[in-house]
């Protein structure tokens, strides 16, 4: 008993060493992940952002089919970089809705003219209220909402060309 | 040229440290002339090592003062238009420089042990210096192979990138050296413990030799933590004074271990008890310093203090950690059986009280360690989380309160054994004071948090109890270390009252005002007079003039939004009005784009200053004890010289 106690500190340090070494091996993940993944979409209702396109409410989701919810802004450079991938997703039949944050109607309309318009509906979230309630920390971010209105997945940052196939597969796997 | 000279000095220091280790092994292994010569040489060698590494540090400070931008470290962390004090302090406001500062203080500590330490038996002294050489050698290797502070940049840039403005504060310029000196003082205790394990000489003489180092390190850590907390309070503009940030925890853990060590080393010195435990704590205290430094430097825990996120460096330091801490703990396991058990004692006794104190401190240390590392463990299972105040308060708070109760009783206990009933009678006044405070606060305020209420009551009780040991004594004949204990314990009580008042009575207000408008926070009426621009040596600012008034008392405060261009950063410079009963804390926020109103964050924090006043008292207590020990040793030497 006494002898075991003497070696206990070394054992504890060994555990500590392994924990730290394991922590060191793993690359740091600096993304801010939403705590709402696997939870229902919070309720919201946003006015239309551009003329001729409806606004967005949480009731648009959970109608039996999965949809993408893209958070973007016309002033956001990575959103420009992401636009071709969103257009590609739309071309493959993925329904995409959007929330534009801290933005003005004419600016968004100009953005859509220049970069293409993959969106079925765009909500005006001028003070980022809905963005924050989604647990999103920046633009662009994209959420995958399933047919029951639950947030299934969060894609942080701009969607890259090599992610398009994966997202289509994710959509297919979601009900 | 200066940079190369620094690098050469660093290489030589590393070689001399290797020699120091070698001489130590020779001195202990070889009998006869070789061993004798090695024993005689190791002291001077340690002093030379200290001098060489000090030269390297001086060279680094010189290139920073000259803003020699051909040195990569200077280009990345300094700027020609920076006030000289921050050029000076900028030498350690970065990863490489802070590691060099660390080994410099380590070298200086080793030199001091070689030069001044006389109470230790010779073999243990030599083993101690060899252990210091071994520690230094590893960190030199780390500097030379993984973090060279003198690396050149070709071509040299035209201008440097500047120092993080948050670090451009006079308090912070001297915060790292203070903490490092504390850590390194603990490295000496660690080396003593390793030396004593090698020679098997664990006893009162060993404890008396180690005590001043532990005390000195503990005082410096206390000052460093207190000052760091005040810096975070006024510089970050969040109005909080402790955030349970991994780096704050990294400085708190060695302090907790050093506090436990400080008490157990007294038991060993005075009563020859707690031998194995004291050695263990000496190992743990410095291990915690190294783990703390490692966690900060490796970037595996995200923190505002992280300089370099570089897994290779992390792996290097982790290997050093495994070598030193693992080695010391293995040595402990192998050798402690040969150290005779110390003297025994009854549970209700001064020793018993100190053992309980040690155990409680260790438990708190364990809680802080687990809380700090838990995010890392959770990340291994794919869960991302941060552990914050709710965990630490709930887990450590109640134990801290028990610890305070033991602190109140402990100093009144007799050595070896005491009567439980007599102890209760002695504790009458402190208990009355605590219960009175409790009842008074309950009736006056109605609802305040349980932890704050208990903290306040226990704090008052602790102050009363801490004064008890000197009430029946002749004050002029009371030894200084006793005064030190009283002052330090009172200091903790004062600090606790500050913490409790801050968390229970703080009034907070977030308002948006037009110039000319006023608002109320606590007993103060604060009027926003106007907003105007201001400039400093390397910043420009928007400054608010606030007039704060409270029944005839008034003060003008000038909080700023400060903009630095190198690197481009905005900081909130809070403005604070200090009164005897608290501080009015003001922060200027953004202008609301739509309405043109200015955001102001205002706090009235009753008695918050007691937190740092208490910290200062704790440190002062340590200083008194240290001076008392020195005086006694000096008197003893003089007496021996006279009668000798």
Interface residues (C-beta under 8 A of the other chain):
Chain A: X3 X6 X7 X9 X10 X13 X14 X16 X17 X19 X20 X21 X22 X23 X24 X25 X26 X28 X29 X30 X33
Chain B: X276 X280 X283 X284 X287 X291 X294 X295 X298 X299 X300 X302 X309 X311 X314 X315 X318 X321 X322 X325 X326 X329 X330 X332 X333 X336 X337 X373 X376 X377 X379 X380 X384
